[in-house]
Amino acid sequence: MKSLILGGVKSGKSRHAEQLATDSGLPVTVIATATADDTGMQARIARHQAERNPQWQLVEEPLLLGRAITGVNTQHCVLVDCLTLWLTNLLMLENEATLRQELQALQTAVDTCGSRLIMVSNETSMGIVPMGELSRRYCDEAGLLHQAMAQRCDEVVLMVAGLCHRLK
């Protein structure tokens, strides 16, 4: 079973994903993609760590997500949090070849993953088209990433105000 959990900031997507991981009954490996580049993000990461089950294994991987997914024991539930932070990390490298290579590696890893897989991602492109070039690029790439992952997942949900809306 592969799930994609989409939603806005503070929509409840991580909490829902963590509940799905708990409900799996499997040992859980969390793959965290965030980097603590400022005090706000440091606080956000600390909050996630404090709220997470201490028995869960943690893999911090800001760039090589496909490899990280492939490296997890297939008898585990894999929880990826989150795809859009990972995408941002890749876009900030300003290396098109690396971006394309890692997007392909993720698709391959998801296609071949034998684990219970739960991926969290921010749905940020439901408003107007941003003015800045990088912001537009991010929205375009995130939208394409979400489409590719949704095609590969058995379940896709959109979280709004802590409520789960099943899309697939």
C-alpha positions in Angstrom: 0.0 0.0 0.0 1.3 3.4 -1.0 -0.2 6.6 0.2 0.2 10.3 -0.7 -0.9 12.8 1.9 -1.3 16.3 0.5 -2.3 19.5 2.4 -1.5 23.0 3.2 0.6 24.2 6.2 -0.8 23.0 9.5 -3.6 21.1 7.7 -3.0 17.9 9.7 -1.1 16.0 7.0 1.8 14.9 9.2 -0.5 13.8 12.1 -2.6 11.8 9.6 0.4 10.2 8.1 1.8 9.3 11.5 -1.6 7.7 12.4 -1.5 5.6 9.2 2.1 4.5 10.1 1.0 3.6 13.6 -2.1 1.7 12.2 0.2 -0.3 9.9 1.4 -2.4 12.9 4.8 -2.4 11.3 8.1 -1.0 12.6 8.3 2.6 11.2 11.2 4.3 9.5 10.7 8.1 9.1 12.7 9.7 6.3 12.9 13.4 7.1 13.9 15.8 4.3 14.0 19.1 6.1 17.2 21.1 6.8 17.4 23.3 9.9 18.6 26.4 8.1 16.9 29.0 10.3 15.5 29.2 13.9 11.9 28.8 12.7 12.7 25.6 10.9 14.8 24.4 13.8 11.7 24.8 16.1 9.5 23.1 13.6 11.9 20.1 13.4 12.2 19.9 17.2 8.4 19.9 17.5 8.1 17.0 15.0 10.8 15.1 16.8 9.2 15.6 20.2 5.8 14.4 18.9 7.1 11.4 17.0 7.1 7.9 18.5 10.5 7.4 20.1 10.6 3.8 18.9 10.5 4.9 15.2 13.8 4.9 13.3 14.8 8.2 11.7 16.7 8.7 8.5 17.6 12.3 7.6 18.0 12.7 3.9 17.6 16.1 2.2 18.6 15.1 -1.3 18.9 11.4 -2.1 15.3 10.4 -1.3 15.0 7.6 -3.8 18.1 5.9 -2.3 16.9 6.4 1.2 13.5 4.7 0.4 15.3 1.8 -1.3 17.6 1.4 1.7 14.7 0.8 4.2 13.9 -2.7 5.4 10.9 -4.0 3.4 9.3 -5.2 6.6 9.0 -1.6 7.8 6.5 1.1 7.1 8.3 4.1 5.4 7.0 7.6 6.2 8.5 10.3 4.1 8.0 13.9 5.4 8.1 15.8 3.1 8.3 15.8 -0.6 8.1 19.5 -1.1 10.9 20.3 1.3 13.0 17.7 -0.6 12.1 19.4 -3.9 13.1 22.8 -2.5 16.5 21.4 -1.4 17.0 20.1 -5.0 15.9 23.4 -6.6 18.3 25.4 -4.4 21.2 23.4 -5.8 20.5 25.0 -9.2 21.6 21.9 -11.0 19.1 20.7 -13.5 20.8 17.3 -14.1 20.8 16.5 -10.4 17.1 17.5 -10.1 16.1 15.3 -13.0 18.2 12.4 -11.8 16.8 12.5 -8.3 13.2 12.9 -9.5 13.7 9.8 -11.6 15.3 8.0 -8.7 12.3 8.8 -6.5 9.9 7.5 -9.2 11.9 4.3 -9.5 12.1 3.8 -5.7 8.3 4.3 -5.3 7.6 1.9 -8.2 9.8 -0.8 -6.7 9.1 -0.2 -3.0 7.9 -3.3 -1.3 7.2 -1.5 2.0 4.1 0.2 3.3 4.9 3.7 2.0 3.4 7.0 3.2 4.5 10.2 1.6 3.6 13.7 2.9 3.7 16.8 0.7 2.6 20.4 0.8 -0.1 21.4 -1.7 0.9 24.9 -2.4 -0.4 25.6 -5.9 -4.1 26.2 -5.4 -4.0 30.0 -5.8 -2.7 32.5 -8.3 0.5 31.9 -10.3 3.4 33.5 -8.3 5.3 36.4 -9.8 8.8 35.3 -9.1 10.6 32.9 -11.5 11.8 30.5 -8.8 8.4 30.5 -7.1 6.7 29.7 -10.4 9.3 26.9 -11.1 8.7 25.5 -7.6 4.9 25.4 -8.1 5.3 23.8 -11.5 7.7 21.2 -10.3 5.6 20.4 -7.2 2.5 20.0 -9.3 4.3 17.6 -11.7 5.8 15.7 -8.7 2.4 15.3 -7.1 0.9 14.0 -10.3 3.6 11.5 -10.7 3.4 10.3 -7.1 -0.5 10.2 -7.2 -0.3 7.9 -10.3 1.9 5.5 -8.3 0.0 5.5 -5.1 -3.0 3.4 -4.1 -4.4 6.2 -1.9 -4.2 9.9 -2.2 -5.8 12.3 0.4 -6.0 16.0 0.8 -6.0 17.3 4.3 -7.9 20.5 5.0 -8.5 21.8 8.5 -7.5 18.5 10.0 -10.1 16.7 7.9 -9.1 13.9 5.4 -10.6 14.2 1.9 -10.0 11.0 -0.1 -9.1 11.7 -3.7 -8.1 8.2 -4.7 
